[in-house]
Amino acid sequence: MVNASSFVGGCLLTLLAGALNGAWNICVKDNAPGFLKAIDRSSARLTSENNEFTFDHAWGLGMLHATLLNLVLCFTFLTPEFLTSTIQQAATVDVIMIILFSVLWGLGKS
């Protein structure tokens, strides 16, 4: 049976992940604070005068950075043996809930 505190904790972590996932592009928003703003929307160019980057460049670089960073972190700390032992020790309902919420998260993003 799912412990109520672990369920609430999981829901709070899911909300935190959503907030962090939605915050990657703050620097390219029109209403971003000046010190965070990377793109001038009037010209759709990064604010530096020495480059020709657009929003698409900034987004692409951000996604590349996130992918590489996640791969490095995953392969550094999560070995296949560790993942296998963790999943084997977890309750079946917990693994099913993780899969279910991952699928729902993916459907909500599309």
Protein Blocks (a to p, Z undefined) as FASTA:
>chain_A
ZZfklmmmmmmmmmmmmmmmmmmmmmmgfklcfklpmbdfklopafbfkbccdfklmmmm
mmmmmmmmmmmmmmmmmcfklmmmmmmmpcfklmmmmmmmmmmmmmmmZZ
